Amino acid sequence: MALTVEKHARELVGVLAEFFPAGAACEDLRFKFQKIANRKHATFYWCLRFAKDRGWIVSDEGTYKLAADGSWRTPPAREEARVWEPDQFEHVLAARTAQIEKLEAARRRLISSRKAIAAGEAAGPAISALVEIMADANISIRKRIQASEVLLGFKTPPDMAEAAKRFLAAVFMNPEENIDHRLAATMALRRSEDVRIVPAIERPPPARSDDPEPPEPLSSVLERRRAHCNALTDKIAREMGLRPGEPADTSDPHDPGPDPAQTAG
């Protein structure tokens, strides 16, 4: 109840300070308070008595004014002094230290990116474009990783290559980063630093014989082929009756020949 009356008394003081800075009669103050604060008739007198007891409002020959000492002003809110336990203090200190380290790392990356962009502009438009993509925080991490991978995949000035490596390292060492992005950054950095190990292709050994045959002389091969061709040519000529003095073979290859029984009779 006391807190409610004090709250309404503060409202009454506010009405008097805003609308009647030089003072007001009781009826004028009550009418204005009921209209502004939407309070009842009895509430006004409770609040007026409370404010007079606290010395916020004084009466001078029927005119109510605010106290000249300013006691009616609302005191500023005070925060209670908090006592930190040792473990709480250490926790807050560790959290602030980690935050400072993150900000310092971000500052170093920003300075490195600016230097890399300046070096990229001097190296050429293609390298400059790749460096700008890699350093632009508004572009997706996947595209920035691709840009740094292209920088490391070709001949690039050493300072820009180091900037790309630092960016990739910052991505895969960040535990809050997407795991796919961390793996892509790790793969890109590994490709640039180490030679990929490919398993050797195993082929069966060539077949070897203990007693290899000596190769046939070329003259023997030609002589054998020539003899085969001549024999084939003679056979065809005899069958077609092209050889002079030799009768042509006119027998039917499908004729079975004379019957052995008739020949015997």
FENCOR-V576811 format. One record per helix or strand. SS is the DSSP state (2 for helix, 1 for strand). FROM is the first residue (numbers start at 0). LEN is the number of residues. If there is no record, write none. Layout:
# FENCOR-V576811
ss	from	len
SS	FROM	LEN
SS	FROM	LEN
This chain:
# FENCOR-V576811
ss	from	len
2	1	18
1	23	2
2	25	12
2	40	14
1	56	4
1	62	4
2	85	38
2	124	11
2	140	13
2	157	15
2	178	15
2	217	23
2	259	5
